[in-house]
Each structure stands twice: as C-alpha cells, then as structure tokens.
Amino acid sequence: MSEAVLQAWEGRFLSGELSDCDVVFFLELGCDGSPLGLYRMLFGAPLPAHARILCDGSELFSAELERWRVAAVDADGGSAGASGSGGEGAAGAAAAAAGAEVVAMAMGASRAGEAEDGGRPQLQVGLWAPGERRLAEALLRFMYCGMLRLSTMSDLLRARPVALRLAIEGGVQACDNLVRATLSAAEAAGKAAVRATVAKLYACRALLPEPDDAAGADPTGPELRRDVLAFSRAAIVQRCKDLYDASAAARAGAAAAAGAAAPPEAGVAAAAAVAGAVDEMAGAAAGAAGVPVAATGAAAAAAGGAAGEQPGSDGPPLGELLAFAFGSVSSILQERPLPNEFLSLPVGDIEALLASEGFATDDEASVVLLVAIWRLHRKDKEAPQQIDADVQRLLRHIRWPHVSDAFLLQYAPHVPWLGMSWERAAWLSMYARATTPEQRAAMERNAVRQQQQQQQQGGVQAAPEHVSFHLDAPGHRAPRRPAARPPGVLTYAVDAQELICAQTGLVSSGHLESRGAAAVGGFIWMPRVCRYDGGVGVALGCIIDAYDARQTVPGTAFPGKDVVLAVLDSEGRVAHSRPCGSANGGEGIGIGSVCSTPLMLDLEDRAAEGAARWARYLRAGKLHIQVEYI
C-alpha cells in the first residue's frame, strides 16, 4: 500500500470521516455484590472507527461486531414478537431482515439518521488500568497506518500485553521490533547511550515478558526477554570492567606518586578521578532516563564507599543491576557454556552481586556452587594466595543459616576451602531452626563464649580458623534470597553409538547434547547413560567436580521436590519415567555419583546388532531424555 494511502487512512483515525462504528473502552472492576464479582465501568468517550479496518486487523473486533449484531437482532426480534403483527415465521423473517440491515450498516452502508438513533455498532474493549487507553489508541492507529507511535521503553513493554489481549495482527511484533531497534541504536550511539538504556530497562524491569517456563500465550516474549537481558548484561559487565581498570590505574598512580614523594594531593586526585568516572556514569543515566546507574564495588571503595554502594547517589546499587542482568543462580549455571560475562567479573563485583537482595536462587547452597565455579575458573589464572583471599571475601556473603541441611551437614565440611567445620555446620543447622530472635541471640552469645574459651586455651594466634562461627559476616543475618523458578523441562539427546559404548562403562557428559544442566541444592544434575545388571539404563547424576574436593562423600541428595526423569520413544512420547524428587517418591542419589537404579531401556531385538537393539527409542539416530523440574 502506498504511503499516501496510509497517510489518508491515518488521517481518518479519530476523525469520524466515513466512520461506521464506535470503540467503547471499559474497566473491569471488582464488586462483591455482583453475581460474578465484577462490573464494567465505561472509561472515556467512545472513539469513532471503521469496522472493516478493525475487523481485518483483529479477530477480537470481528467477534465484538458479531456479538453486537446478534444482540441487535435479538432486540429487533423481541420487539417484533411483542407487537403481535405476525406469527413465529413472520417474527423470524423480520429478525433476519433486521440482521441483514445491521450488517450492511456496520460495513459502511449509510442509513440516514441511524447514528443519532443509536444504531451504530458499539465495539467494547476491556482495559486493566486507565493508563492503558493511551496504549490501546496507539495500537488502533497502528491498525490504520502500520506505524506504532510509541517511543519509550516503558510504553513499548506495556503495549505488548495490550496488543496480545486485543489480538492485533502484527502488534506484538511491532513492539518487539521497536525495542530491539532502541537497543541497536543505543549500541551505535556509544557507551553513554548504552548506560542510559540499561537504566531505563532496570526502571521498568517488572514489565519484561515472562521466561520460557511461564510464557503462556506470549510466544515471542521469552526471546525478547533474553535479548534485553543479554544487552543489559553485556553493558553492565563492560562498565564494571571499565571502572575496575580505572580503579587499578588510580591505585597504581597513587602508589607511584607516593614512591616519588609526591604531595599528598596526588593520591586524593587519583581517587577523585575514579569517583569522577562513577559520577559520569550516573549522570549520563540520569540525564537520559532519570534513573542513575550504579558504580562498581571497586570504584565505590576507591571513592570512599562500601562495595556496591554509591554515596550521594539515588541510583540502584551495582549488585541490584547485576541481579537484574543475571537473574538467578539457575539462569547462570543452566547456560552452556557458562557466560563469560560472569566468569570475568572482578571479585568486588561478584561480592556486590552476592550481597544483592534481588539475586534469586532455589537454595543458598546453589550460591555456594556459583562461588565454587568462579573459583575453579580463576584457579589457574591467579596466585593461590590471591584466590584464597578473594574466595574468603565472597564466602562472607553466603547466607549460611539458609543453606539446606542436605548440603550443610553432608557435604560442606568435606570441602576444605569452605572452612566449614562439623561443629559450625551443626550449630548453623540448629540456628536456622530457632523460632525467635531471643533464641538466636542466646545461641550467638554461647558461640562467642565458646570461641573465647578456645582462644584462651590455645592462644589467640593458635586458634584454628574453623572454630569461628563468623557471626560478623554480612550474610549471617541477611534474609532468605528470592525464590528462583524451577529449571522447567530440560531435554537431552544421546547419540545411538553411545548406547553401544555404555555397555562397557559410563557415558561422559560431553556426549550429551542438552539445553543445559540443572543447578539445584548446591549440586549440578545431569542424566547419564550407564550399564546396569546386563542392560543399559538412564540415571540422573549428581556432579560435584566444581568443588575440587577430590574425595568420595557418603550420603544422598535430591535434585528437588518434584522431579521426573523420562525416556522418550521414537514418536517423542514418554516411554518410561521415574520420580526422583524428595516429595514425589524419589529414593535419592549418591553425592557425586549416579543413581544406583537407572531407568532401564527395553531391548527391541536382542539378536539385533548395534543401535537396532534400541530402535523403539531412537529418533533421528538419537536417544532423547527429559528431566522435568517442577
């Protein structure tokens, strides 16, 4: 369609020219006195519109037009019957004639005086809030001209659910395209624009679409969410690195100035340079979005603040920005390979993330797992002393009273670098069960008294580290973190050749093509194909390689409360399944091992050779495994 035609149609929007219907907005409000608990309140004046355009662009308006037509026919039929001017056949004929007249009128056949008589179709549109009317009008204009006249990130994200409810063809895609165009434009404009865009996204983070496992009727929402969070993550991590480098340069400059007997103002100037970088970032975000972006923990420390805080700033702390970008422990560890943005973060920024109140997890033990993976990644890149010091900083932000007993009592004392003694683990378990602040205070006093006695007996310097209860750690009194969503349904594919190899031993996890491992309860869970009792089966494995403990640990663990392991057949349906959760009949899995009773595969033909033995399970030459975490 030519631009001139589109402009002409857009000019008719709200003008009343050739309009043949009205769009009526209403709010659905709660009312305990009504039978359904709801009532409709008209909101604003009706909008003149064109039925053909609305019906072509949305099935909702087609249904609304049909609803109005049927109501009009019923009303005309009832009037004809009440007048007694004919029998039942005459009433039916009159109703049919009236219906035909209504449809003709709705499609644009003018009938003089009917607009004044109330004969125009009334197409009702329900809104959830008064502020949605402006967005609904913008979407209606989009139906006329194909242009969405919205520009702010908040409006675009708010308009998506409205477009879904109105079933406007192309409306959601238009919102998504404008969001992505905004992100691309910010990247092209430079770092200041990127930081300002991240600030806008953080301010309206609650409007982002739901992830895959909660998408519902929003098929494009999860992909848009991933794109937005990937943009935000890259921008925030890059800014963290920039400020970390600036802080390092400032410290180096201050040290050089001190070595050259420079006046004391030099060190102050170096620190002020870093503080200036922080202010520049926050100022750019404030000017563009009204929400300043946080500084990194390292830069804030150089400027005189604590990790993750910005003195004199109203913007969100760095930890909250990082929690917004990364979401939860599960979202980080479920990615394969693990995101380099997280692994490359300096220790000060990881510290700010762990101190955040917005960082979600299934269990605090999974935060310990995250630290273990970060430590393992840095192990060969930095000096052991520096690694130990950094890890101890991070462990002070672990909220040990909220770590599950399954991890705290069975496994944590076996990992030397955690510094968790059996005495402290038992004490923390009881501390978590204390129901009143007075009970916890009494336990803390007894712990301090016990530690003082041990120090007096062996000397302050001789007191071993593991007897400390770390009552002064920031994580000791911190509340439980927000609950993360379960991993959902994860699927894995195993090449048929691995079934043959499994007869001689376990299949390495490297042979699994998967949507990612599940991090639950402080362990990583992956299915394995193994030989068992002369056959081949599938079992869920509990992986503890990240802790670098190098020892066998007795005990069992569960991958969650409601977990089901399933093997699919050649049609993609569940062939066999077994509960593995603590609440749905699972028997538990040995820590660091594979379940002792795998889900066995039936042989299609015992006399067959190779993969043909398991033909009933193979789809495209692969065995497909499914693990559902509810």
GINOR-V935984 format. One record per backbone hydrogen bond with DSSP energy under -1.0 kcal/mol. CO is the residue of the C=O (numbers start at 1). NH is the residue of the N-H. E is the energy in kcal/mol with one decimal. If there is no record, write none. Layout:
co=CO nh=NH e=E
co=CO nh=NH e=E
This chain:
co=2 nh=6 e=-2.0
co=3 nh=7 e=-2.5
co=4 nh=8 e=-2.0
co=5 nh=9 e=-2.6
co=6 nh=10 e=-2.6
co=7 nh=11 e=-2.0
co=8 nh=12 e=-1.1
co=12 nh=15 e=-1.8
co=16 nh=19 e=-1.5
co=21 nh=49 e=-2.6
co=22 nh=123 e=-3.0
co=23 nh=47 e=-2.3
co=24 nh=125 e=-2.6
co=25 nh=43 e=-3.1
co=26 nh=127 e=-2.5
co=27 nh=41 e=-2.5
co=29 nh=39 e=-2.3
co=31 nh=34 e=-1.3
co=37 nh=31 e=-2.3
co=39 nh=29 e=-2.8
co=41 nh=27 e=-2.9
co=47 nh=23 e=-2.6
co=49 nh=20 e=-1.7
co=49 nh=21 e=-1.4
co=50 nh=54 e=-2.1
co=51 nh=55 e=-2.9
co=52 nh=56 e=-2.0
co=53 nh=57 e=-1.5
co=54 nh=58 e=-1.1
co=57 nh=169 e=-2.8
co=58 nh=62 e=-1.2
co=59 nh=63 e=-2.4
co=60 nh=64 e=-2.4
co=61 nh=65 e=-2.5
co=62 nh=66 e=-2.1
co=63 nh=67 e=-2.5
co=64 nh=68 e=-2.4
co=65 nh=69 e=-2.4
co=66 nh=70 e=-2.7
co=67 nh=71 e=-2.3
co=68 nh=72 e=-2.3
co=69 nh=73 e=-2.7
co=70 nh=74 e=-2.7
co=71 nh=75 e=-2.0
co=72 nh=76 e=-2.5
co=73 nh=77 e=-2.9
co=74 nh=78 e=-2.5
co=75 nh=79 e=-1.9
co=76 nh=80 e=-2.2
co=77 nh=81 e=-2.4
co=78 nh=82 e=-2.0
co=79 nh=83 e=-1.5
co=87 nh=91 e=-2.1
co=88 nh=92 e=-2.3
co=89 nh=93 e=-2.3
co=90 nh=94 e=-2.3
co=91 nh=95 e=-2.4
co=92 nh=96 e=-2.5
co=93 nh=97 e=-2.3
co=94 nh=98 e=-2.6
co=95 nh=99 e=-2.7
co=96 nh=100 e=-2.3
co=97 nh=101 e=-2.2
co=98 nh=102 e=-2.2
co=99 nh=103 e=-2.4
co=100 nh=104 e=-2.3
co=101 nh=105 e=-2.4
co=102 nh=106 e=-2.6
co=103 nh=107 e=-1.9
co=104 nh=109 e=-2.5
co=105 nh=108 e=-1.4
co=111 nh=114 e=-1.9
co=113 nh=117 e=-1.2
co=114 nh=119 e=-3.1
co=115 nh=118 e=-1.1
co=121 nh=22 e=-2.5
co=123 nh=24 e=-2.6
co=125 nh=26 e=-2.0
co=127 nh=28 e=-1.1
co=129 nh=132 e=-1.7
co=130 nh=133 e=-1.7
co=132 nh=136 e=-2.9
co=133 nh=137 e=-2.6
co=134 nh=138 e=-1.7
co=135 nh=139 e=-2.0
co=136 nh=140 e=-2.3
co=137 nh=141 e=-2.4
co=138 nh=142 e=-1.7
co=139 nh=143 e=-1.3
co=141 nh=145 e=-2.3
co=142 nh=146 e=-2.5
co=148 nh=150 e=-1.6
co=152 nh=156 e=-2.2
co=153 nh=157 e=-2.2
co=154 nh=158 e=-2.2
co=155 nh=159 e=-2.1
co=159 nh=163 e=-2.7
co=160 nh=164 e=-2.1
co=161 nh=165 e=-2.3
co=162 nh=166 e=-2.4
co=163 nh=168 e=-1.7
co=168 nh=171 e=-1.9
co=170 nh=174 e=-1.9
co=171 nh=175 e=-1.9
co=172 nh=176 e=-2.6
co=173 nh=177 e=-2.8
co=174 nh=178 e=-2.0
co=175 nh=179 e=-2.2
co=176 nh=180 e=-2.5
co=177 nh=181 e=-2.4
co=178 nh=182 e=-2.1
co=179 nh=183 e=-1.9
co=180 nh=184 e=-2.5
co=181 nh=185 e=-2.5
co=182 nh=186 e=-2.0
co=183 nh=187 e=-2.1
co=184 nh=188 e=-2.1
co=185 nh=189 e=-1.7
co=186 nh=190 e=-1.1
co=190 nh=194 e=-2.0
co=191 nh=195 e=-2.7
co=192 nh=196 e=-2.1
co=193 nh=197 e=-2.3
co=194 nh=198 e=-2.3
co=195 nh=199 e=-2.0
co=196 nh=200 e=-1.8
co=197 nh=201 e=-2.5
co=198 nh=202 e=-2.7
co=199 nh=203 e=-2.1
co=200 nh=204 e=-1.5
co=202 nh=205 e=-1.3
co=204 nh=207 e=-1.8
co=205 nh=208 e=-1.3
co=211 nh=214 e=-1.7
co=212 nh=215 e=-1.4
co=215 nh=218 e=-1.1
co=220 nh=224 e=-1.8
co=221 nh=225 e=-2.7
co=222 nh=226 e=-2.4
co=223 nh=227 e=-2.2
co=224 nh=228 e=-2.6
co=225 nh=229 e=-2.7
co=226 nh=230 e=-2.5
co=227 nh=231 e=-2.2
co=228 nh=232 e=-2.5
co=229 nh=233 e=-3.0
co=230 nh=234 e=-2.3
co=231 nh=235 e=-2.2
co=232 nh=236 e=-2.8
co=233 nh=237 e=-2.6
co=234 nh=238 e=-2.2
co=235 nh=239 e=-2.1
co=236 nh=240 e=-2.2
co=237 nh=241 e=-2.2
co=238 nh=242 e=-2.4
co=239 nh=243 e=-2.5
co=240 nh=244 e=-2.3
co=241 nh=245 e=-2.7
co=242 nh=246 e=-2.2
co=243 nh=247 e=-2.6
co=244 nh=248 e=-2.6
co=245 nh=249 e=-2.6
co=246 nh=250 e=-2.2
co=247 nh=251 e=-2.5
co=248 nh=252 e=-2.5
co=249 nh=253 e=-2.6
co=250 nh=254 e=-2.5
co=251 nh=255 e=-2.4
co=252 nh=256 e=-2.5
co=253 nh=257 e=-2.4
co=254 nh=258 e=-2.3
co=255 nh=259 e=-2.4
co=256 nh=260 e=-1.6
co=257 nh=262 e=-3.1
co=258 nh=261 e=-1.5
co=263 nh=266 e=-2.2
co=264 nh=268 e=-1.3
co=265 nh=269 e=-2.5
co=266 nh=270 e=-2.3
co=267 nh=271 e=-2.3
co=268 nh=272 e=-2.5
co=269 nh=273 e=-1.9
co=270 nh=274 e=-1.5
co=271 nh=275 e=-2.5
co=272 nh=276 e=-2.5
co=273 nh=277 e=-1.7
co=274 nh=278 e=-2.0
co=275 nh=279 e=-2.6
co=276 nh=280 e=-2.5
co=277 nh=281 e=-1.9
co=278 nh=282 e=-2.4
co=279 nh=283 e=-3.0
co=280 nh=284 e=-2.1
co=281 nh=285 e=-2.0
co=282 nh=286 e=-2.5
co=283 nh=287 e=-2.5
co=284 nh=288 e=-1.8
co=285 nh=289 e=-3.0
co=286 nh=290 e=-1.2
co=296 nh=300 e=-2.6
co=297 nh=301 e=-2.1
co=298 nh=302 e=-2.0
co=299 nh=303 e=-1.8
co=300 nh=305 e=-4.2
co=301 nh=304 e=-1.1
co=306 nh=309 e=-1.9
co=310 nh=313 e=-1.9
co=317 nh=321 e=-1.7
co=318 nh=322 e=-2.8
co=319 nh=323 e=-2.4
co=320 nh=324 e=-2.1
co=321 nh=325 e=-2.1
co=322 nh=326 e=-2.8
co=323 nh=327 e=-2.3
co=326 nh=328 e=-2.0
co=327 nh=360 e=-1.7
co=328 nh=332 e=-1.3
co=329 nh=333 e=-2.6
co=330 nh=334 e=-2.1
co=339 nh=343 e=-1.7
co=340 nh=344 e=-2.1
co=342 nh=345 e=-1.6
co=346 nh=350 e=-2.0
co=347 nh=351 e=-2.5
co=348 nh=352 e=-1.7
co=349 nh=353 e=-2.2
co=350 nh=354 e=-2.5
co=351 nh=355 e=-1.7
co=360 nh=329 e=-2.0
co=363 nh=366 e=-1.7
co=364 nh=368 e=-1.3
co=365 nh=369 e=-1.8
co=366 nh=370 e=-1.8
co=367 nh=371 e=-2.0
co=368 nh=372 e=-2.3
co=369 nh=373 e=-2.3
co=370 nh=374 e=-2.3
co=371 nh=375 e=-2.7
co=372 nh=376 e=-2.4
co=373 nh=377 e=-2.1
co=374 nh=378 e=-1.7
co=375 nh=379 e=-1.1
co=378 nh=381 e=-1.7
co=378 nh=382 e=-1.3
co=383 nh=387 e=-2.4
co=384 nh=388 e=-2.6
co=385 nh=389 e=-2.2
co=386 nh=390 e=-2.6
co=387 nh=391 e=-2.7
co=388 nh=392 e=-2.2
co=389 nh=393 e=-1.6
co=390 nh=394 e=-1.9
co=391 nh=395 e=-2.7
co=392 nh=396 e=-1.1
co=394 nh=397 e=-1.8
co=395 nh=398 e=-1.4
co=396 nh=475 e=-2.4
co=398 nh=400 e=-1.7
co=399 nh=402 e=-2.4
co=400 nh=403 e=-1.8
co=404 nh=408 e=-2.9
co=405 nh=409 e=-2.5
co=407 nh=411 e=-1.6
co=407 nh=412 e=-2.6
co=411 nh=414 e=-2.2
co=412 nh=415 e=-1.7
co=415 nh=418 e=-1.5
co=416 nh=419 e=-1.6
co=421 nh=425 e=-2.3
co=422 nh=426 e=-2.3
co=423 nh=427 e=-2.3
co=424 nh=428 e=-2.9
co=425 nh=429 e=-2.1
co=426 nh=430 e=-2.0
co=427 nh=431 e=-2.6
co=428 nh=432 e=-2.3
co=436 nh=440 e=-1.7
co=437 nh=441 e=-2.5
co=438 nh=442 e=-2.2
co=439 nh=443 e=-2.1
co=440 nh=444 e=-2.4
co=441 nh=445 e=-2.2
co=442 nh=446 e=-2.1
co=443 nh=447 e=-2.2
co=444 nh=448 e=-2.4
co=445 nh=449 e=-2.4
co=446 nh=450 e=-2.5
co=447 nh=451 e=-2.3
co=448 nh=452 e=-2.4
co=449 nh=453 e=-2.1
co=450 nh=454 e=-2.0
co=451 nh=455 e=-2.1
co=452 nh=456 e=-2.2
co=453 nh=457 e=-1.9
co=454 nh=458 e=-2.1
co=455 nh=459 e=-2.0
co=459 nh=463 e=-1.0
co=464 nh=467 e=-1.2
co=465 nh=468 e=-1.8
co=470 nh=473 e=-1.4
co=473 nh=476 e=-1.6
co=482 nh=361 e=-2.2
co=488 nh=629 e=-3.1
co=490 nh=627 e=-2.8
co=491 nh=515 e=-1.4
co=492 nh=625 e=-2.9
co=493 nh=513 e=-2.6
co=494 nh=623 e=-3.2
co=495 nh=498 e=-1.5
co=497 nh=501 e=-2.0
co=498 nh=502 e=-1.9
co=500 nh=503 e=-1.1
co=501 nh=504 e=-2.0
co=502 nh=505 e=-1.0
co=508 nh=511 e=-2.0
co=509 nh=512 e=-1.5
co=513 nh=493 e=-2.6
co=518 nh=525 e=-2.9
co=520 nh=523 e=-1.5
co=523 nh=520 e=-1.9
co=524 nh=543 e=-3.3
co=525 nh=518 e=-1.7
co=526 nh=541 e=-3.6
co=528 nh=539 e=-2.7
co=529 nh=507 e=-1.5
co=530 nh=537 e=-2.9
co=532 nh=535 e=-2.2
co=535 nh=532 e=-2.6
co=536 nh=601 e=-2.5
co=537 nh=530 e=-2.5
co=538 nh=599 e=-3.6
co=539 nh=528 e=-3.7
co=540 nh=595 e=-1.3
co=541 nh=526 e=-1.7
co=543 nh=524 e=-1.7
co=544 nh=547 e=-1.4
co=545 nh=548 e=-1.4
co=555 nh=591 e=-1.9
co=557 nh=589 e=-2.6
co=560 nh=582 e=-2.5
co=561 nh=583 e=-2.5
co=562 nh=630 e=-2.7
co=563 nh=580 e=-3.2
co=563 nh=581 e=-1.1
co=564 nh=628 e=-2.6
co=565 nh=578 e=-2.4
co=566 nh=626 e=-2.8
co=567 nh=575 e=-3.1
co=567 nh=576 e=-1.5
co=569 nh=572 e=-1.8
co=573 nh=569 e=-3.0
co=576 nh=567 e=-2.6
co=578 nh=565 e=-2.7
co=581 nh=586 e=-2.3
co=589 nh=557 e=-2.6
co=590 nh=593 e=-2.1
co=593 nh=542 e=-2.7
co=599 nh=538 e=-2.3
co=605 nh=608 e=-1.3
co=609 nh=612 e=-1.2
co=610 nh=613 e=-1.5
co=611 nh=614 e=-1.8
co=612 nh=615 e=-1.4
co=613 nh=604 e=-4.9
co=614 nh=617 e=-1.8
co=616 nh=570 e=-2.1
co=621 nh=496 e=-1.9
co=622 nh=619 e=-2.6
co=623 nh=494 e=-2.8
co=624 nh=568 e=-2.4
co=625 nh=492 e=-2.8
co=626 nh=566 e=-2.9
co=627 nh=490 e=-2.9
co=628 nh=564 e=-1.9
